[in-house]
Amino acid sequence: MRKAYRVKLPYQQQGIVLLEGLIAVLIFSIGILGIVGLQAAMIKGTSDSKYRIEAGYVAQQRISQIWVDPANLANYAENQTDISATSGLPSGKRSTTRGAASCDLDINNQPSLKCFVVKVEWQPPGSTEIHNVTTVAHVQE
């Protein structure tokens, strides 16, 4: 005749399933927080890229205007013109300098007046850092 044996868990092991469940929830939560942090970093990177592309586009537009109208080169100099309403750049400003110090020197060791430097600046929302894109172009009169 067979005897039925009952397996009893020792008293010390009661509640171990609850403890394992809590540890699993903790590990899962840490993983989810990591994914949320990664997503926030990706969104920041995407918006930074968008602003850089927009600033490059604004600078190239200005250079195009100068190339198309070489008779009025002196009229294109500007300093800190607000472009935030016309571009997608928050606190956007554009400066155009003719014959800047960063340009090539002419035969008289002076910065060439055929050289234009367009600098576009912006400040992303929630940031104190000012970003910029600078474009240099040489225009023949």
Residue frames as a rotation matrix with the C-alpha (Angstrom) as fourth column:
MET 1
0.580 0.815 0.000 0.00
0.815 -0.580 0.000 0.00
0.000 0.000 -1.000 0.00
ARG 2
-0.327 -0.684 0.652 1.18
0.682 -0.648 -0.338 3.43
0.654 0.335 0.678 -0.83
LYS 3
0.046 0.250 -0.967 1.35
0.868 -0.488 -0.085 6.26
-0.494 -0.836 -0.240 1.53
ALA 4
0.558 0.182 0.809 0.47
0.621 -0.738 -0.262 9.74
0.550 0.649 -0.525 0.33
TYR 5
-0.285 -0.722 -0.630 3.09
0.929 -0.369 0.003 12.28
-0.235 -0.585 0.777 1.19
ARG 6
0.851 0.503 0.155 2.30
0.521 -0.846 -0.113 15.90
0.074 0.177 -0.981 1.60
VAL 7
-0.272 -0.938 0.217 5.00
0.874 -0.335 -0.352 18.36
0.403 0.094 0.910 0.78
LYS 8
0.776 0.472 -0.418 4.96
0.615 -0.710 0.341 21.28
-0.136 -0.522 -0.842 3.13
LEU 9
0.281 -0.672 0.685 6.87
0.255 -0.636 -0.729 24.45
0.925 0.380 -0.007 2.55
PRO 10
-0.379 -0.467 -0.799 9.01
0.901 0.009 -0.434 25.43
0.210 -0.884 0.417 5.47
TYR 11
0.513 0.623 -0.590 7.72
0.785 -0.619 0.028 28.35
-0.348 -0.477 -0.807 7.49
GLN 12
-0.158 -0.679 -0.717 10.64
0.240 -0.731 0.639 30.57
-0.958 -0.071 0.279 6.39
GLN 13
-0.904 -0.263 0.338 9.68
0.361 -0.045 0.931 30.32
-0.230 0.964 0.135 2.73
GLN 14
0.118 0.988 0.102 6.18
0.958 -0.087 -0.273 31.66
-0.260 0.130 -0.957 3.02
GLY 15
0.726 0.262 -0.636 5.80
0.158 -0.963 -0.216 34.92
-0.669 0.057 -0.741 1.09
ILE 16
-0.346 -0.936 0.067 8.72
0.256 -0.026 0.966 34.30
-0.903 0.352 0.248 -1.25
VAL 17
-0.210 0.353 0.912 6.45
0.977 0.099 0.187 34.56
-0.024 0.930 -0.366 -4.29
LEU 18
0.843 0.523 -0.123 5.36
0.530 -0.847 0.032 38.03
-0.087 -0.092 -0.992 -3.15
LEU 19
0.363 -0.804 -0.472 8.98
-0.041 -0.519 0.854 39.08
-0.931 -0.290 -0.221 -2.71
GLU 20
-0.534 -0.540 0.650 9.92
0.589 0.313 0.745 37.77
-0.606 0.781 0.151 -6.17
GLY 21
0.260 0.730 0.632 6.98
0.960 -0.267 -0.086 39.64
0.106 0.629 -0.770 -7.65
LEU 22
0.872 0.041 -0.488 8.06
0.205 -0.936 0.287 42.91
-0.445 -0.351 -0.824 -6.02
ILE 23
-0.120 -0.985 -0.123 11.61
0.055 -0.131 0.990 42.48
-0.991 0.112 0.070 -7.32
ALA 24
-0.400 0.042 0.916 10.30
0.880 0.297 0.371 41.79
-0.256 0.954 -0.155 -10.83
VAL 25
0.695 0.694 0.190 8.15
0.717 -0.687 -0.117 44.95
0.049 0.217 -0.975 -10.69
LEU 26
0.593 -0.559 -0.579 11.21
-0.002 -0.721 0.693 46.94
-0.805 -0.410 -0.429 -9.52
ILE 27
-0.477 -0.803 0.358 13.38
0.343 0.205 0.917 45.67
-0.809 0.560 0.177 -12.40
PHE 28
-0.077 0.559 0.825 10.59
0.997 0.027 0.075 46.34
0.020 0.829 -0.560 -14.88
SER 29
0.849 0.426 -0.313 10.11
0.467 -0.882 0.067 49.88
-0.247 -0.203 -0.947 -13.53
ILE 30
0.121 -0.892 -0.436 13.84
-0.019 -0.442 0.897 50.66
-0.992 -0.100 -0.071 -13.86
GLY 31
-0.582 -0.294 0.758 13.71
0.676 0.343 0.652 49.44
-0.452 0.892 -0.001 -17.47
ILE 32
0.359 0.802 0.477 10.68
0.925 -0.373 -0.069 51.61
0.123 0.466 -0.876 -18.25
LEU 33
0.767 -0.133 -0.627 12.36
0.162 -0.906 0.390 54.67
-0.620 -0.401 -0.674 -16.66
GLY 34
-0.329 -0.943 0.047 15.42
0.198 -0.020 0.980 54.04
-0.923 0.332 0.193 -18.83
ILE 35
-0.377 0.279 0.883 13.28
0.924 0.174 0.340 53.91
-0.059 0.944 -0.323 -21.97
VAL 36
0.736 0.674 -0.062 11.49
0.674 -0.739 -0.022 57.14
-0.061 -0.025 -0.998 -21.00
GLY 37
0.408 -0.681 -0.609 14.85
0.014 -0.662 0.749 58.85
-0.913 -0.314 -0.261 -20.43
LEU 38
-0.590 -0.617 0.520 16.11
0.481 0.248 0.841 57.63
-0.648 0.746 0.151 -23.80
GLN 39
0.079 0.713 0.697 12.98
0.991 -0.130 0.021 58.91
0.105 0.689 -0.717 -25.50
ALA 40
0.834 0.190 -0.517 13.43
0.329 -0.925 0.190 62.36
-0.442 -0.329 -0.834 -23.90
ALA 41
-0.108 -0.953 -0.284 17.03
0.004 -0.286 0.958 62.48
-0.994 0.102 0.034 -25.14
MET 42
-0.541 -0.038 0.840 15.90
0.787 0.330 0.521 61.50
-0.297 0.943 -0.149 -28.65
ILE 43
0.554 0.801 0.226 13.25
0.832 -0.537 -0.136 64.24
0.012 0.264 -0.965 -28.69
LYS 44
0.614 -0.418 -0.670 15.85
0.017 -0.841 0.541 66.82
-0.789 -0.344 -0.509 -27.61
GLY 45
-0.473 -0.849 0.236 18.24
0.221 0.145 0.965 65.64
-0.853 0.508 0.119 -30.31
THR 46
-0.206 0.498 0.842 15.50
0.975 0.177 0.134 65.80
-0.082 0.849 -0.522 -32.93
SER 47
0.828 0.541 -0.148 14.50
0.537 -0.841 -0.073 69.34
-0.164 -0.019 -0.986 -32.01
ASP 48
0.222 -0.835 -0.504 18.17
-0.060 -0.528 0.847 70.45
-0.973 -0.158 -0.167 -31.98
SER 49
-0.611 -0.428 0.666 18.59
0.568 0.350 0.745 69.01
-0.552 0.833 0.029 -35.47
LYS 50
0.270 0.809 0.521 15.44
0.963 -0.235 -0.134 70.74
0.014 0.538 -0.843 -36.66
TYR 51
0.824 0.011 -0.566 16.70
0.173 -0.957 0.233 74.10
-0.539 -0.290 -0.791 -35.37
ARG 52
-0.211 -0.971 -0.116 20.14
0.026 -0.124 0.992 73.62
-0.977 0.206 0.051 -36.99
ILE 53
-0.452 0.121 0.884 18.52
0.859 0.328 0.394 72.78
-0.242 0.937 -0.252 -40.33
GLU 54
0.637 0.761 0.122 16.23
0.770 -0.624 -0.131 75.81
-0.024 0.177 -0.984 -40.10
ALA 55
0.567 -0.503 -0.652 19.16
-0.022 -0.801 0.598 78.10
-0.823 -0.325 -0.465 -39.21
GLY 56
-0.526 -0.773 0.355 21.19
0.316 0.210 0.925 76.77
-0.790 0.599 0.134 -42.15
TYR 57
-0.076 0.611 0.788 18.23
0.997 0.055 0.053 77.39
-0.011 0.790 -0.613 -44.44
VAL 58
0.845 0.385 -0.371 17.85
0.427 -0.904 0.032 80.99
-0.323 -0.186 -0.928 -43.18
ALA 59
0.105 -0.900 -0.423 21.58
-0.084 -0.432 0.898 81.64
-0.991 -0.059 -0.121 -43.72
GLN 60
-0.623 -0.339 0.705 21.48
0.594 0.381 0.708 80.18
-0.509 0.860 -0.036 -47.23
GLN 61
0.415 0.828 0.378 18.43
0.908 -0.350 -0.231 82.30
-0.059 0.439 -0.897 -48.09
ARG 62
0.742 -0.189 -0.643 20.34
0.037 -0.946 0.321 85.42
-0.669 -0.262 -0.695 -47.07
ILE 63
-0.382 -0.923 0.045 23.38
0.021 0.040 0.999 84.40
-0.924 0.382 0.004 -49.14
SER 64
-0.308 0.357 0.882 21.05
0.920 0.347 0.181 83.75
-0.241 0.867 -0.435 -52.11
GLN 65
0.777 0.610 -0.159 19.57
0.571 -0.788 -0.232 87.25
-0.267 0.090 -0.960 -51.77
ILE 66
0.337 -0.744 -0.576 23.07
-0.233 -0.659 0.715 88.72
-0.912 -0.107 -0.396 -51.82
TRP 67
-0.571 -0.593 0.568 24.14
0.346 0.453 0.822 86.66
-0.744 0.666 -0.054 -54.87
VAL 68
0.053 0.705 0.707 21.03
0.986 0.076 -0.150 87.66
-0.160 0.705 -0.691 -56.82
ASP 69
0.912 0.346 0.219 21.50
0.367 -0.928 -0.064 91.40
0.181 0.138 -0.974 -56.16
PRO 70
0.119 -0.965 -0.232 25.25
0.990 0.099 0.097 92.13
-0.070 -0.241 0.968 -56.44
ALA 71
-0.144 -0.150 0.978 24.61
0.465 -0.883 -0.067 95.81
0.873 0.445 0.197 -57.29
ASN 72
0.431 0.411 0.803 23.39
-0.470 -0.658 0.589 96.52
0.770 -0.631 -0.090 -53.74
LEU 73
0.053 -0.467 -0.883 25.94
0.497 0.779 -0.382 94.61
0.866 -0.418 0.273 -51.65
ALA 74
-0.843 -0.446 0.301 26.33
0.009 -0.570 -0.822 97.46
0.538 -0.690 0.484 -49.15
ASN 75
-0.213 0.864 0.456 22.62
-0.826 -0.409 0.388 97.25
0.522 -0.294 0.801 -48.25
TYR 76
0.389 0.422 -0.819 22.79
-0.108 0.904 0.414 93.71
0.915 -0.073 0.397 -46.90
ALA 77
-0.731 -0.659 -0.175 24.76
0.135 0.112 -0.985 94.41
0.669 -0.743 0.007 -43.72
GLU 78
0.389 0.853 0.347 22.61
-0.369 -0.201 0.908 93.88
0.844 -0.481 0.236 -40.62
ASN 79
-0.757 -0.650 0.060 23.15
-0.274 0.233 -0.933 93.28
0.593 -0.723 -0.354 -36.93
GLN 80
-0.943 0.333 -0.020 20.96
0.189 0.485 -0.854 91.04
-0.275 -0.809 -0.520 -34.75
THR 81
-0.557 0.801 -0.219 17.82
-0.754 -0.378 0.537 91.25
0.347 0.464 0.815 -36.90
ASP 82
-0.456 0.473 0.754 14.95
-0.500 0.564 -0.657 89.41
-0.736 -0.676 -0.021 -35.22
ILE 83
-0.582 0.219 -0.783 13.83
-0.707 0.339 0.620 86.49
0.402 0.915 -0.043 -37.41
SER 84
-0.929 0.175 0.325 11.87
-0.090 0.746 -0.659 84.48
-0.358 -0.642 -0.678 -34.84
ALA 85
-0.021 0.994 -0.110 8.51
-0.416 -0.109 -0.903 85.35
-0.909 0.027 0.416 -36.44
THR 86
0.422 0.194 -0.886 9.51
-0.902 -0.012 -0.433 84.42
-0.094 0.981 0.170 -40.01
SER 87
-0.364 -0.578 -0.731 11.55
-0.553 0.765 -0.330 81.32
0.750 0.284 -0.598 -39.20
GLY 88
0.633 0.587 -0.504 10.95
0.009 0.646 0.764 78.38
0.774 -0.488 0.404 -36.92
LEU 89
-0.309 -0.870 -0.385 13.76
0.541 0.172 -0.823 79.49
0.782 -0.462 0.418 -34.60
PRO 90
0.715 0.536 -0.448 12.91
0.663 -0.318 0.677 80.51
0.221 -0.782 -0.583 -31.03
SER 91
0.688 -0.416 -0.595 14.54
0.072 -0.776 0.626 83.87
-0.722 -0.474 -0.504 -30.20
GLY 92
0.306 -0.564 0.767 16.12
0.919 0.386 -0.082 83.76
-0.250 0.730 0.636 -33.67
LYS 93
0.644 -0.215 -0.735 18.48
-0.194 -0.974 0.115 86.54
-0.740 0.068 -0.669 -34.74
ARG 94
0.578 -0.458 0.676 20.44
0.813 0.401 -0.423 87.01
-0.077 0.793 0.604 -37.97
SER 95
0.470 -0.534 -0.702 23.56
-0.185 -0.838 0.513 89.11
-0.863 -0.111 -0.493 -38.54
THR 96
0.727 -0.305 0.615 25.17
0.686 0.293 -0.666 89.75
0.022 0.906 0.422 -41.92
THR 97
0.497 -0.667 -0.556 28.66
-0.051 -0.662 0.748 91.23
-0.866 -0.343 -0.363 -41.98
ARG 98
0.952 -0.247 0.182 30.54
0.192 0.020 -0.981 92.38
0.239 0.969 0.066 -45.08
GLY 99
0.237 -0.954 0.186 34.31
-0.156 -0.226 -0.962 92.10
0.959 0.199 -0.202 -44.95
ALA 100
0.950 0.154 0.272 34.41
-0.290 0.114 0.950 90.50
0.116 -0.981 0.153 -41.50
ALA 101
0.180 -0.945 0.273 37.71
-0.959 -0.107 0.261 89.72
-0.217 -0.309 -0.926 -39.80
SER 102
0.070 -0.117 0.991 37.15
-0.181 0.975 0.128 86.01
-0.981 -0.189 0.047 -40.45
CYS 103
0.956 0.292 0.038 37.19
0.001 0.124 -0.992 86.62
-0.294 0.949 0.118 -44.23
ASP 104
0.296 -0.864 0.408 40.17
0.950 0.309 -0.034 86.24
-0.097 0.397 0.913 -46.51
LEU 105
0.157 -0.347 -0.925 42.47
0.186 -0.909 0.372 89.24
-0.970 -0.231 -0.078 -46.80
ASP 106
0.958 0.145 0.246 42.77
0.271 -0.186 -0.944 91.17
-0.092 0.972 -0.218 -50.05
ILE 107
0.336 -0.897 0.286 46.00
0.709 0.041 -0.704 92.54
0.620 0.439 0.650 -51.55
ASN 108
-0.018 -0.302 0.953 46.05
-0.332 -0.897 -0.291 95.42
0.943 -0.322 -0.084 -49.03
ASN 109
-0.803 -0.263 -0.535 45.84
0.303 0.592 -0.746 92.98
0.513 -0.762 -0.396 -46.09
GLN 110
-0.653 0.711 0.262 42.26
-0.729 -0.497 -0.471 94.09
-0.205 -0.498 0.843 -45.40
PRO 111
-0.468 0.569 0.676 39.26
0.237 0.818 -0.524 91.76
-0.852 -0.085 -0.517 -45.16
SER 112
-0.954 0.075 0.291 37.73
0.288 -0.047 0.957 91.37
0.085 0.996 0.024 -48.61
LEU 113
-0.591 0.784 -0.191 34.53
-0.589 -0.581 -0.561 93.33
-0.551 -0.219 0.805 -49.23
LYS 114
-0.281 0.465 -0.840 33.42
-0.765 0.419 0.488 90.49
0.579 0.780 0.238 -51.49
CYS 115
-0.735 -0.068 -0.675 33.17
0.267 0.886 -0.380 88.26
0.624 -0.459 -0.633 -48.43
PHE 116
-0.036 0.792 0.610 29.95
-0.745 -0.428 0.511 88.03
0.666 -0.436 0.605 -46.42
VAL 117
-0.931 -0.162 -0.328 29.47
0.106 0.739 -0.665 86.25
0.350 -0.654 -0.671 -43.10
VAL 118
-0.015 0.976 0.216 25.91
-0.589 -0.183 0.787 85.35
0.808 -0.116 0.578 -42.13
LYS 119
-0.949 -0.272 -0.162 25.41
-0.010 0.537 -0.843 84.27
0.316 -0.798 -0.513 -38.53
VAL 120
0.057 0.998 0.027 22.07
-0.390 -0.003 0.921 82.90
0.919 -0.063 0.389 -37.33
GLU 121
-0.931 -0.346 0.117 21.52
-0.210 0.244 -0.947 82.51
0.299 -0.906 -0.299 -33.57
TRP 122
0.161 0.986 -0.043 18.69
-0.382 0.102 0.919 80.94
0.910 -0.132 0.393 -31.57
GLN 123
-0.761 -0.299 0.576 17.95
-0.638 0.183 -0.748 79.86
0.118 -0.937 -0.330 -28.03
PRO 124
-0.538 0.574 -0.618 16.03
0.159 0.789 0.594 76.61
0.828 0.221 -0.515 -27.59
PRO 125
0.360 0.758 0.544 13.09
-0.512 -0.327 0.795 76.67
0.780 -0.564 0.270 -25.16
GLY 126
0.995 0.097 0.020 14.11
-0.063 0.462 0.885 75.87
0.077 -0.881 0.466 -21.60
SER 127
0.367 -0.930 -0.015 17.81
0.925 0.367 -0.098 76.40
0.097 0.022 0.995 -22.32
THR 128
0.723 -0.210 -0.658 20.17
0.086 -0.918 0.387 79.22
-0.685 -0.337 -0.646 -21.42
GLU 129
-0.324 -0.905 0.274 22.65
0.366 0.147 0.919 78.25
-0.872 0.398 0.284 -24.14
ILE 130
0.502 0.403 -0.765 22.64
-0.516 -0.570 -0.639 80.22
-0.694 0.716 -0.078 -27.40
HIS 131
0.097 -0.393 0.915 23.26
0.593 0.761 0.264 78.14
-0.799 0.517 0.307 -30.53
ASN 132
0.340 0.035 -0.940 24.45
-0.551 -0.803 -0.229 79.49
-0.762 0.596 -0.254 -33.86
VAL 133
0.404 -0.251 0.880 25.19
0.773 0.607 -0.182 78.63
-0.489 0.754 0.439 -37.48
THR 134
0.217 -0.428 -0.877 27.72
-0.321 -0.880 0.351 80.69
-0.922 0.205 -0.328 -39.43
THR 135
0.543 -0.012 0.840 28.03
0.737 0.487 -0.469 80.74
-0.403 0.873 0.273 -43.22
VAL 136
-0.095 -0.653 -0.751 30.75
-0.123 -0.741 0.660 82.49
-0.988 0.155 -0.009 -45.23
ALA 137
0.499 0.264 0.825 30.31
0.757 0.330 -0.564 83.35
-0.421 0.906 -0.036 -48.91
HIS 138
-0.573 -0.680 -0.458 32.30
0.216 -0.664 0.716 85.27
-0.791 0.311 0.527 -51.52
VAL 139
0.510 0.825 0.244 30.25
0.590 -0.129 -0.797 87.34
-0.626 0.551 -0.552 -53.98
GLN 140
-0.628 -0.676 0.386 31.52
0.734 -0.350 0.582 88.82
-0.258 0.649 0.716 -57.23
GLU 141
-0.087 0.586 -0.806 30.21
0.048 -0.806 -0.591 92.29
-0.995 -0.090 0.043 -58.07
